Amino acid sequence: MPRGPLDWGHSKPSALVTLGVGKNMVQSIRHWGMATGVLEDMGRGETAITALGDKLLGRWDPYLEDSGSLWWLHWQLVNHPEKAAAWHYAFFRWTRQEFTRGELTDALTELAERQQARSKRSTIDRDIDCLIRTYLPGKSSKKGVAEESFDCPLAELGLLRPLQDGDRYAFVVGHKRTLPVLIFGAALLEFVERTRGERQTVALHDVLYGLGSPGQAFKLSENALVELIEAVQEQTGGAIELDDTAGLKQLYLRRPLDPAELLARHYEEQA
């Protein structure tokens, strides 16, 4: 991974030369790099790798062979509404487990109109198609596989499945066996820091159903969420603790903990 800023503008070829791809692919890499938090816009056509991107792609897992890396990139993607609005909406604002392309397109088009966003229905429809392709394996072809039909790595996460009628899809809610405890823990800490304000507690309900929550991002059932939180509690020596008092389940942050620390621990254990 190149260090320092790259010029991603159309007028200068440094990104094309460094990455060895065409202009359209450069813009695509730039967009998805920022949407997943591994790149950041430096202004004036320059883009630089973030601290996360440098560690993840430069040291920890350059080829994204670790399932934890895919879960973390998914977490980043759905939590960047300014770059991946369809992904954010589908995972956090869509209230049903099932959907069709048309239903999501209608809902996002209506939202865009209310917010006076300059988004055409045709653009939103393409985004929904891309979203589905992100999490579903492509259909095999007897004529071979074209480069454009390669599956997205996030399809391995098993977050979405097609229904028998062929037009509807459903989120897969429940335990996620390939989601590492420490990767979940880092996401949990990010969410807690965003939502708790001055409080040291966050309601379990918010962790499960809240906007931007791990429960919704990873499509966890309550039992699966509790099991993961208890595992994080054990691995952090009680820094995060789940308490159930008078039927009110709350998450307590007993001492400060950096999400990056849990990410580093995960990759150290995999080495």
Secondary structure, 3 states (H helix, E strand, C coil): CCCCCEECCCCCCHHHHHHCCCHHHHHHHHHHHHHCCCEEEEECCEEEECHHHHHHHHHHCCCCCCHHHHHHHHHHHHCCCCCCHHHHHHHHHCCCCEEEHHHHHHHHHHHHHHCCCCCCHHHHHHHHHHHHHHHCCCCCCCCCCCHHHCCCHHHHHCCEEECCCCCEEEECCCCCCCCCHHHHHHHHHHHHHHHCCCCCEEEHHHHHHCCCCHHHHCCCCHHHHHHHHHHHHHHCCCCEEEEEECCEEEEEECCCCCHHHHHHHHHHHHC
